[in-house]
Amino acid sequence: MTEFIPHVINGEETESAGGARFATVDPWLRQPWAEAALGEAADAGRAAAAARLAFDEGPWPRMGHAERGALLQALADLIVANAGELAMADTTDMGKPITDALENDVPRAALNFRFFADHARLATADALPMDSGHHAYTRFEPAGVVAAIAPWNFPLMLETWKVAPALAWGNTVVLKPAEQSPASATMLARLALRAGIPPGVLNVVQGYGPTAGAALTSDPRVDRITFTGESATGRAIAASAAANLTPVSLELGGKGASLVFADADLRTAVDWSIRAIFSNAGQVCLAGSRLYVQRPVYNEFLERFRAAAEDLRIGDPKVPDTQVGPLASEEHYRKVRAHVESVEAQGGKIITGGLGDRGWVVRPTVVTDAPPDAPVSTEEIFGPVVVVHPFDTEEQAVTAANSTRYGLNAMVFTENLSRAHRVSAALRAGTVWVNCFFIRDLRAPFGGVGDSGIGREGGNFSREFFTEPKAVVMAIRNREGRG
């Protein structure tokens, strides 16, 4: 174990104040591959102070959008140039198949910076002429210091989803990655410095949520908190932020429903439904973990779906043709294993899949006959486990899909255009995909309702969260010089 993953605070790579470290484990080998600095409250405080100073006195918030944007574009170029190293960091940290990391996560990370650099530069504000002889206009000024707390399932991609808009609008950032996946965050901070982003603008603190994370979210020097992760942690962060009235954006858990109607193209429905639940070993908040299939095509769909699940290649995530790797940690594996082992006791039936034959692997698992109120049908498992239910009418499908405390996303498969619009409108979800999955336009709002979170990010929604919108009202003088 030779690698060391430090904090990056005020442009310097540093140990924790107390010198403590923690091991980060390769989930395929189930062995430590590196040590990371174990951040405590003092380290979170140092990072918040550096970000505060960089915001209050540094050049970053005072640059024009074009100047900041050029530096963010340079950072995007460096992400592309270092794609192999960044992808391998996430693969080694949390078991993401290397091909997915190279083809999806790293390009999207670069795109996040390119998009928000351009969006900030090209965004327009409102001009509001008034009948009273005044003229009002809006300004979008940076909010200040942003605490960005990222999850372990898409480390680099979701780190940059938070950092890119925050920086593009002139804020400074303290990034706290998940302890299961610390490496790519430190790499990102190094690349930011190489790109010419000033010290203190992007800081990284490693460590655990209850210590480093909690200190960060309760720090009065923090002006915004953006978090992606489980709902229970989101509640704790919201409670911590409330003491300082710090605005939060929380993208939390999900239990996504896929509705397959009898008129759907079954090849399309099977292909996207497989990706929706088994990509990244099901460790996706947007996973389509509840499948509702209209009864006339239920048996045919189920057989095709089962066969496709069994064809997925399971193995070492560092091998390019692997499609399903291990779960990210032993703790998470134990959670998912408990769900799988309890399916029959809940009244369900596993028709394919189950526990793997090595390590922290769970095979793509398809469950039928589970009662709608069984835990496997209602709780976010966050693994490669899907429950399939038949339905008869459109109304039944919508009612079943909405019978959850989550509301992050849903999918609809139908060739009927009117039904697609009608059902999409009726579903209680932040995003509805029709005949597809995981297609994103970064201008569109992203977030959920209920236990799936608070707020939206993306495009103008990110601008409004990461800035303090201001109204300026000007008196227009008449020819005599009076207002």
MITI-124696 format. One line per field, with one value per residue (C-alpha): residue in three letters; chain; x, y, z. Coordinates in nm, 3 decimals. Layout:
// MITI-124696
aa: ALA; ...
ch: A; ...
xx: X; ...
yy: Y; ...
zz: Z; ...
This chain:
// MITI-124696
aa: MET; THR; GLU; PHE; ILE; PRO; HIS; VAL; ILE; ASN; GLY; GLU; GLU; THR; GLU; SER; ALA; GLY; GLY; ALA; ARG; PHE; ALA; THR; VAL; ASP; PRO; TRP; LEU; ARG; GLN; PRO; TRP; ALA; GLU; ALA; ALA; LEU; GLY; GLU; ALA; ALA; ASP; ALA; GLY; ARG; ALA; ALA; ALA; ALA; ALA; ARG; LEU; ALA; PHE; ASP; GLU; GLY; PRO; TRP; PRO; ARG; MET; GLY; HIS; ALA; GLU; ARG; GLY; ALA; LEU; LEU; GLN; ALA; LEU; ALA; ASP; LEU; ILE; VAL; ALA; ASN; ALA; GLY; GLU; LEU; ALA; MET; ALA; ASP; THR; THR; ASP; MET; GLY; LYS; PRO; ILE; THR; ASP; ALA; LEU; GLU; ASN; ASP; VAL; PRO; ARG; ALA; ALA; LEU; ASN; PHE; ARG; PHE; PHE; ALA; ASP; HIS; ALA; ARG; LEU; ALA; THR; ALA; ASP; ALA; LEU; PRO; MET; ASP; SER; GLY; HIS; HIS; ALA; TYR; THR; ARG; PHE; GLU; PRO; ALA; GLY; VAL; VAL; ALA; ALA; ILE; ALA; PRO; TRP; ASN; PHE; PRO; LEU; MET; LEU; GLU; THR; TRP; LYS; VAL; ALA; PRO; ALA; LEU; ALA; TRP; GLY; ASN; THR; VAL; VAL; LEU; LYS; PRO; ALA; GLU; GLN; SER; PRO; ALA; SER; ALA; THR; MET; LEU; ALA; ARG; LEU; ALA; LEU; ARG; ALA; GLY; ILE; PRO; PRO; GLY; VAL; LEU; ASN; VAL; VAL; GLN; GLY; TYR; GLY; PRO; THR; ALA; GLY; ALA; ALA; LEU; THR; SER; ASP; PRO; ARG; VAL; ASP; ARG; ILE; THR; PHE; THR; GLY; GLU; SER; ALA; THR; GLY; ARG; ALA; ILE; ALA; ALA; SER; ALA; ALA; ALA; ASN; LEU; THR; PRO; VAL; SER; LEU; GLU; LEU; GLY; GLY; LYS; GLY; ALA; SER; LEU; VAL; PHE; ALA; ASP; ALA; ASP; LEU; ARG; THR; ALA; VAL; ASP; TRP; SER; ILE; ARG; ALA; ILE; PHE; SER; ASN; ALA; GLY; GLN; VAL; CYS; LEU; ALA; GLY; SER; ARG; LEU; TYR; VAL; GLN; ARG; PRO; VAL; TYR; ASN; GLU; PHE; LEU; GLU; ARG; PHE; ARG; ALA; ALA; ALA; GLU; ASP; LEU; ARG; ILE; GLY; ASP; PRO; LYS; VAL; PRO; ASP; THR; GLN; VAL; GLY; PRO; LEU; ALA; SER; GLU; GLU; HIS; TYR; ARG; LYS; VAL; ARG; ALA; HIS; VAL; GLU; SER; VAL; GLU; ALA; GLN; GLY; GLY; LYS; ILE; ILE; THR; GLY; GLY; LEU; GLY; ASP; ARG; GLY; TRP; VAL; VAL; ARG; PRO; THR; VAL; VAL; THR; ASP; ALA; PRO; PRO; ASP; ALA; PRO; VAL; SER; THR; GLU; GLU; ILE; PHE; GLY; PRO; VAL; VAL; VAL; VAL; HIS; PRO; PHE; ASP; THR; GLU; GLU; GLN; ALA; VAL; THR; ALA; ALA; ASN; SER; THR; ARG; TYR; GLY; LEU; ASN; ALA; MET; VAL; PHE; THR; GLU; ASN; LEU; SER; ARG; ALA; HIS; ARG; VAL; SER; ALA; ALA; LEU; ARG; ALA; GLY; THR; VAL; TRP; VAL; ASN; CYS; PHE; PHE; ILE; ARG; ASP; LEU; ARG; ALA; PRO; PHE; GLY; GLY; VAL; GLY; ASP; SER; GLY; ILE; GLY; ARG; GLU; GLY; GLY; ASN; PHE; SER; ARG; GLU; PHE; PHE; THR; GLU; PRO; LYS; ALA; VAL; VAL; MET; ALA; ILE; ARG; ASN; ARG; GLU; GLY; ARG; GLY
ch: A; A; A; A; A; A; A; A; A; A; A; A; A; A; A; A; A; A; A; A; A; A; A; A; A; A; A; A; A; A; A; A; A; A; A; A; A; A; A; A; A; A; A; A; A; A; A; A; A; A; A; A; A; A; A; A; A; A; A; A; A; A; A; A; A; A; A; A; A; A; A; A; A; A; A; A; A; A; A; A; A; A; A; A; A; A; A; A; A; A; A; A; A; A; A; A; A; A; A; A; A; A; A; A; A; A; A; A; A; A; A; A; A; A; A; A; A; A; A; A; A; A; A; A; A; A; A; A; A; A; A; A; A; A; A; A; A; A; A; A; A; A; A; A; A; A; A; A; A; A; A; A; A; A; A; A; A; A; A; A; A; A; A; A; A; A; A; A; A; A; A; A; A; A; A; A; A; A; A; A; A; A; A; A; A; A; A; A; A; A; A; A; A; A; A; A; A; A; A; A; A; A; A; A; A; A; A; A; A; A; A; A; A; A; A; A; A; A; A; A; A; A; A; A; A; A; A; A; A; A; A; A; A; A; A; A; A; A; A; A; A; A; A; A; A; A; A; A; A; A; A; A; A; A; A; A; A; A; A; A; A; A; A; A; A; A; A; A; A; A; A; A; A; A; A; A; A; A; A; A; A; A; A; A; A; A; A; A; A; A; A; A; A; A; A; A; A; A; A; A; A; A; A; A; A; A; A; A; A; A; A; A; A; A; A; A; A; A; A; A; A; A; A; A; A; A; A; A; A; A; A; A; A; A; A; A; A; A; A; A; A; A; A; A; A; A; A; A; A; A; A; A; A; A; A; A; A; A; A; A; A; A; A; A; A; A; A; A; A; A; A; A; A; A; A; A; A; A; A; A; A; A; A; A; A; A; A; A; A; A; A; A; A; A; A; A; A; A; A; A; A; A; A; A; A; A; A; A; A; A; A; A; A; A; A; A; A; A; A; A; A; A; A; A; A; A; A; A; A; A; A; A; A; A; A; A; A; A; A; A; A; A; A; A; A; A; A; A; A; A; A; A; A; A; A; A; A; A; A; A; A; A; A; A; A; A; A; A; A; A; A; A; A; A; A; A; A; A; A; A; A; A; A
xx: 0.000; 0.205; -0.041; -0.126; -0.432; -0.395; -0.621; -0.572; -0.616; -0.524; -0.332; -0.120; -0.132; -0.143; -0.185; -0.458; -0.391; -0.354; -0.165; -0.429; -0.502; -0.756; -0.732; -0.922; -1.005; -1.015; -1.356; -1.257; -0.939; -1.088; -0.752; -0.635; -0.465; -0.401; -0.421; -0.609; -0.577; -0.838; -0.992; -1.133; -1.314; -0.986; -0.916; -1.266; -1.214; -0.882; -1.045; -1.344; -1.107; -0.903; -1.215; -1.350; -1.027; -1.013; -1.368; -1.341; -0.999; -0.893; -0.935; -1.174; -1.511; -1.392; -1.295; -1.520; -1.714; -1.491; -1.172; -1.309; -1.455; -1.118; -0.963; -1.250; -1.211; -0.841; -0.939; -1.174; -0.885; -0.670; -0.947; -0.956; -0.577; -0.569; -0.873; -0.701; -0.568; -0.896; -1.101; -0.874; -0.897; -1.276; -1.255; -1.002; -1.186; -1.540; -1.542; -1.693; -1.626; -1.333; -1.507; -1.797; -1.558; -1.364; -1.658; -1.914; -1.788; -1.469; -1.618; -1.918; -1.685; -1.512; -1.848; -1.971; -1.694; -1.736; -2.112; -2.118; -1.829; -2.030; -2.360; -2.229; -2.072; -2.381; -2.657; -2.886; -3.041; -3.374; -3.426; -3.753; -3.864; -4.123; -4.414; -4.312; -4.014; -3.769; -3.570; -3.501; -3.255; -3.119; -2.769; -2.651; -2.364; -2.169; -2.307; -1.970; -1.824; -1.983; -1.958; -1.991; -2.037; -2.020; -2.122; -1.918; -2.115; -2.014; -1.723; -1.566; -1.883; -2.089; -1.801; -1.775; -2.153; -2.133; -1.797; -1.836; -2.141; -2.021; -1.688; -1.840; -2.052; -1.755; -1.784; -1.507; -1.550; -1.467; -1.522; -1.568; -1.572; -1.712; -1.462; -1.508; -1.383; -1.133; -0.881; -1.041; -1.126; -0.762; -0.667; -0.929; -0.787; -0.437; -0.560; -0.744; -0.419; -0.240; -0.514; -0.438; -0.731; -0.600; -0.518; -0.807; -1.071; -1.108; -1.016; -1.056; -1.102; -1.094; -1.262; -1.586; -1.926; -1.990; -1.660; -1.521; -1.856; -2.052; -1.795; -1.816; -2.196; -2.221; -1.946; -2.087; -1.834; -2.019; -2.286; -2.425; -2.434; -2.486; -2.510; -2.581; -2.634; -2.880; -3.191; -3.097; -2.771; -2.958; -3.185; -2.883; -2.725; -3.046; -3.069; -2.708; -2.753; -3.065; -2.865; -2.697; -2.989; -2.755; -2.940; -2.911; -2.953; -3.010; -3.023; -3.112; -3.231; -3.467; -3.683; -3.744; -4.039; -4.031; -4.374; -4.384; -4.712; -4.839; -4.780; -4.412; -4.127; -4.011; -3.655; -3.622; -3.795; -3.576; -3.252; -3.312; -3.458; -3.146; -2.924; -3.148; -3.103; -2.779; -2.542; -2.281; -2.404; -2.730; -2.550; -2.739; -2.988; -3.181; -3.196; -3.518; -3.555; -3.932; -4.059; -4.432; -4.527; -4.874; -5.018; -5.056; -4.676; -4.569; -4.448; -4.268; -4.100; -3.997; -3.835; -3.643; -3.541; -3.423; -3.216; -3.057; -2.969; -2.800; -2.595; -2.426; -2.055; -1.956; -1.596; -1.291; -1.389; -1.042; -1.107; -1.254; -1.540; -1.674; -2.028; -2.102; -1.835; -1.842; -2.032; -1.831; -1.760; -1.803; -2.053; -2.266; -2.237; -2.371; -2.671; -2.756; -2.691; -2.940; -3.206; -3.135; -3.137; -3.473; -3.663; -3.831; -3.926; -4.099; -4.303; -4.093; -3.917; -3.572; -3.594; -3.232; -2.929; -2.853; -2.521; -2.203; -1.944; -1.667; -1.616; -1.860; -2.039; -2.417; -2.533; -2.804; -3.110; -3.471; -3.747; -4.113; -4.423; -4.305; -4.592; -4.609; -4.544; -4.248; -3.915; -3.765; -4.044; -4.028; -3.675; -3.381; -3.152; -2.888; -2.773; -2.844; -3.188; -3.515; -3.870; -4.112; -4.490; -4.773; -5.046; -5.366; -5.464; -5.284; -5.439; -5.308; -4.959; -4.950; -5.088; -4.828; -4.543; -4.645; -4.685; -4.341; -4.190; -3.926; -3.974; -3.650; -3.728; -3.943; -3.948; -4.233; -4.221; -4.502; -4.553; -4.868; -4.776; -5.083; -5.022; -4.657; -4.756; -5.046; -4.851; -4.543; -4.758; -4.919; -4.595; -4.455; -4.091; -3.827; -3.735; -3.939; -3.770; -3.985; -3.841; -3.493; -3.292; -3.014; -3.024; -2.937; -2.958; -2.753; -2.991; -3.279; -3.370; -3.240; -3.360; -3.643; -3.941; -4.027; -3.740; -3.552; -3.447; -3.485; -3.410; -3.302; -2.969; -2.878; -2.872; -3.053; -3.148; -2.779; -2.732; -3.007; -2.873; -2.507; -2.571; -2.747; -2.990; -3.012; -3.257; -3.118; -3.373; -3.259; -3.442; -3.465; -3.428; -3.641; -3.498; -3.514; -3.297; -3.570; -3.651
yy: 0.000; 0.288; 0.555; 0.851; 1.066; 1.403; 1.695; 1.991; 2.312; 2.658; 2.502; 2.278; 1.899; 1.825; 1.561; 1.593; 1.816; 1.511; 1.305; 1.029; 0.831; 0.574; 0.291; 0.295; -0.054; -0.201; -0.378; -0.639; -0.743; -0.656; -0.516; -0.163; 0.005; 0.352; 0.563; 0.892; 1.176; 1.132; 1.474; 1.601; 1.921; 2.113; 2.017; 2.112; 2.443; 2.504; 2.439; 2.663; 2.940; 2.906; 2.916; 3.213; 3.409; 3.322; 3.448; 3.761; 3.878; 3.668; 3.732; 3.448; 3.613; 3.936; 3.786; 3.826; 3.525; 3.488; 3.483; 3.229; 3.029; 3.005; 2.853; 2.606; 2.507; 2.450; 2.225; 2.032; 1.984; 1.843; 1.604; 1.467; 1.447; 1.252; 1.036; 0.704; 0.796; 0.950; 0.655; 0.402; 0.594; 0.553; 0.192; 0.103; 0.296; 0.168; -0.103; 0.088; -0.097; 0.078; 0.107; 0.291; 0.524; 0.597; 0.629; 0.794; 0.939; 1.115; 1.272; 1.389; 1.540; 1.744; 1.839; 1.967; 2.228; 2.316; 2.352; 2.567; 2.783; 2.862; 2.886; 3.148; 3.349; 3.341; 3.362; 3.662; 3.866; 4.048; 4.413; 4.546; 4.893; 5.034; 5.271; 5.468; 5.616; 5.362; 5.083; 4.754; 4.488; 4.169; 4.063; 3.714; 3.748; 3.454; 3.323; 3.271; 2.948; 2.625; 2.296; 2.019; 1.668; 1.399; 1.030; 0.721; 0.574; 0.830; 1.000; 1.218; 1.280; 1.399; 1.592; 1.795; 1.831; 2.029; 2.201; 2.320; 2.547; 2.671; 2.781; 2.910; 3.157; 3.281; 3.086; 2.908; 2.542; 2.290; 1.944; 1.649; 1.324; 1.002; 0.811; 0.506; 0.700; 0.971; 0.953; 1.137; 1.443; 1.502; 1.447; 1.704; 1.963; 1.903; 1.953; 2.271; 2.421; 2.314; 2.485; 2.813; 2.826; 3.021; 2.847; 2.832; 2.833; 2.452; 2.275; 1.904; 1.757; 1.380; 1.196; 1.065; 1.230; 1.244; 1.425; 1.620; 1.641; 1.749; 2.017; 2.151; 2.167; 2.345; 2.599; 2.955; 3.048; 2.820; 2.992; 2.698; 2.320; 2.078; 1.708; 1.384; 1.071; 0.876; 1.034; 0.986; 1.176; 1.445; 1.499; 1.532; 1.787; 1.988; 1.996; 2.109; 2.377; 2.511; 2.650; 2.898; 2.925; 2.791; 2.706; 2.340; 2.141; 1.774; 1.501; 1.192; 0.836; 0.682; 0.383; 0.449; 0.291; 0.168; 0.133; -0.099; -0.080; -0.349; -0.131; -0.072; -0.180; -0.467; -0.466; -0.100; -0.155; -0.451; -0.284; 0.038; -0.140; -0.359; -0.051; 0.127; -0.132; -0.318; -0.040; 0.032; -0.284; -0.106; 0.158; 0.443; 0.671; 0.681; 0.302; 0.157; -0.089; -0.132; -0.271; -0.262; -0.452; -0.460; -0.807; -0.889; -0.866; -0.954; -1.310; -1.224; -0.919; -1.111; -1.390; -1.147; -0.942; -1.249; -1.368; -1.025; -1.009; -1.347; -1.236; -0.952; -1.011; -1.009; -0.977; -0.765; -0.401; -0.327; -0.565; -0.368; -0.606; -0.632; -0.496; -0.568; -0.537; -0.576; -0.360; -0.067; -0.179; -0.464; -0.261; -0.198; -0.559; -0.676; -0.445; -0.568; -0.932; -0.899; -0.782; -1.068; -1.329; -1.207; -1.211; -1.549; -1.468; -1.157; -1.364; -1.297; -1.530; -1.487; -1.607; -1.529; -1.385; -1.391; -1.371; -1.405; -1.676; -1.442; -1.136; -0.849; -0.953; -0.972; -1.109; -0.922; -1.031; -1.038; -1.079; -1.159; -1.217; -0.983; -0.804; -0.431; -0.342; -0.580; -0.411; -0.537; -0.348; -0.026; 0.031; 0.164; -0.139; 0.039; -0.283; -0.498; -0.609; -0.536; -0.631; -0.698; -0.656; -0.699; -0.438; -0.414; -0.051; 0.278; 0.405; 0.104; 0.160; 0.527; 0.454; 0.182; 0.398; 0.683; 0.461; 0.543; 0.805; 0.865; 1.078; 1.108; 0.954; 0.720; 0.564; 0.506; 0.267; 0.310; 0.387; 0.588; 0.957; 1.068; 0.808; 0.913; 1.274; 1.178; 0.934; 1.156; 1.436; 1.205; 1.058; 1.210; 1.234; 1.495; 1.334; 1.109; 0.931; 0.804; 0.511; 0.583; 0.624; 0.846; 1.089; 1.431; 1.787; 1.994; 2.286; 2.086; 2.074; 1.775; 1.670; 1.493; 1.522; 1.359; 1.154; 1.211; 1.558; 1.933; 2.171; 2.143; 2.189; 2.225; 2.528; 2.827; 2.622; 2.588; 2.960; 3.050; 2.816; 2.912; 3.286; 3.559; 3.709; 4.083; 4.344; 4.688; 4.968; 5.290; 5.619; 5.770; 6.147; 6.381; 6.673; 6.895; 6.648; 6.523; 6.159
zz: 0.000; -0.135; -0.243; -0.020; -0.087; 0.090; 0.158; -0.074; 0.125; -0.003; -0.288; -0.067; -0.032; 0.337; 0.602; 0.861; 1.157; 1.381; 1.122; 1.111; 0.796; 0.683; 0.432; 0.105; -0.021; -0.372; -0.365; -0.623; -0.445; -0.103; 0.000; 0.086; -0.207; -0.059; 0.253; 0.272; 0.518; 0.790; 0.819; 1.147; 1.242; 1.244; 0.883; 0.769; 0.949; 0.773; 0.437; 0.512; 0.621; 0.301; 0.086; 0.280; 0.235; -0.136; -0.177; 0.035; -0.083; -0.382; -0.753; -0.840; -0.761; -0.920; -1.254; -1.554; -1.676; -1.980; -1.771; -1.524; -1.809; -1.986; -1.673; -1.636; -2.001; -1.933; -1.642; -1.870; -2.115; -1.834; -1.730; -2.084; -2.100; -1.772; -1.844; -1.787; -1.443; -1.331; -1.454; -1.286; -0.958; -0.947; -1.065; -0.797; -0.526; -0.577; -0.844; -1.136; -1.465; -1.629; -1.965; -1.805; -1.625; -1.944; -2.179; -1.953; -1.625; -1.735; -2.050; -1.848; -1.585; -1.854; -2.005; -1.668; -1.665; -2.032; -2.003; -1.691; -1.810; -2.122; -1.937; -1.694; -1.976; -2.197; -1.935; -1.955; -1.675; -1.667; -1.759; -1.616; -1.730; -1.488; -1.550; -1.241; -1.418; -1.279; -1.438; -1.259; -1.357; -1.201; -1.109; -1.017; -0.774; -0.629; -0.301; -0.130; 0.007; -0.114; 0.074; -0.182; -0.042; -0.306; -0.307; -0.380; -0.671; -0.938; -0.764; -1.032; -1.229; -0.933; -0.777; -1.095; -1.123; -0.798; -0.833; -1.193; -1.152; -0.815; -0.963; -1.286; -1.089; -0.889; -0.565; -0.379; -0.282; -0.015; -0.161; 0.076; -0.123; 0.018; 0.227; 0.001; -0.304; -0.208; -0.492; -0.783; -0.571; -0.483; -0.847; -0.951; -0.711; -0.848; -1.204; -1.104; -0.976; -1.294; -1.496; -1.320; -1.077; -0.775; -0.445; -0.201; -0.475; -0.479; -0.156; -0.079; 0.267; 0.304; 0.589; 0.732; 0.725; 1.103; 1.163; 0.867; 0.689; 0.994; 1.080; 0.729; 0.709; 1.045; 0.971; 0.964; 0.693; 0.449; 0.237; 0.037; 0.086; -0.201; -0.119; -0.302; -0.097; 0.113; 0.258; 0.625; 0.575; 0.386; 0.685; 0.914; 0.681; 0.658; 1.038; 1.065; 0.801; 0.968; 1.260; 1.024; 0.779; 0.510; 0.187; 0.085; -0.233; -0.154; -0.418; -0.219; -0.264; -0.514; -0.593; -0.959; -1.137; -1.498; -1.661; -1.964; -2.152; -2.387; -2.693; -2.607; -2.828; -2.607; -2.736; -2.640; -2.307; -2.213; -2.319; -2.127; -1.825; -1.802; -1.807; -1.558; -1.285; -1.352; -1.462; -1.195; -1.017; -0.939; -0.733; -0.896; -0.720; -1.049; -1.079; -1.217; -0.931; -0.966; -1.298; -1.374; -1.689; -1.845; -1.823; -2.199; -2.244; -1.890; -1.956; -2.280; -2.130; -1.818; -2.018; -2.239; -1.936; -1.744; -2.040; -2.086; -1.715; -1.735; -2.038; -1.850; -1.794; -1.426; -1.319; -1.248; -1.312; -1.448; -1.741; -2.034; -2.117; -1.760; -1.732; -1.364; -1.097; -0.720; -0.479; -0.350; 0.005; 0.248; 0.449; 0.143; 0.029; 0.365; 0.325; -0.026; 0.070; 0.356; 0.111; -0.130; 0.145; 0.276; -0.055; -0.003; 0.356; 0.223; -0.021; -0.331; -0.574; -0.728; -1.088; -1.167; -0.992; -0.623; -0.443; -0.644; -0.600; -0.484; -0.272; -0.272; -0.590; -0.628; -0.961; -1.154; -0.958; -1.077; -0.819; -0.888; -0.674; -0.395; -0.219; -0.301; 0.064; 0.112; 0.191; -0.135; -0.315; -0.111; 0.021; -0.176; -0.203; -0.413; -0.571; -0.879; -0.759; -0.941; -0.848; -1.136; -1.095; -1.349; -1.396; -1.595; -1.645; -1.686; -1.365; -1.173; -1.310; -1.212; -0.866; -0.809; -0.936; -0.705; -0.399; -0.260; -0.033; -0.302; -0.611; -0.804; -1.143; -1.348; -1.694; -1.936; -2.230; -2.481; -2.849; -2.771; -2.771; -2.580; -2.310; -2.285; -2.213; -1.988; -1.772; -1.753; -1.616; -1.357; -1.220; -0.902; -1.003; -1.073; -1.407; -1.635; -1.924; -2.210; -2.407; -2.272; -1.951; -1.813; -2.105; -1.968; -2.092; -1.846; -1.893; -1.746; -1.376; -1.183; -0.839; -0.663; -0.434; -0.103; 0.038; -0.288; -0.187; -0.190; -0.475; -0.835; -1.011; -1.377; -1.605; -1.458; -1.153; -1.064; -1.127; -0.882; -0.614; -0.640; -0.661; -0.467; -0.717; -0.667; -0.794; -0.878; -0.919; -1.093; -1.099; -1.446; -1.423; -1.632; -1.828; -1.522; -1.332; -1.103; -1.045
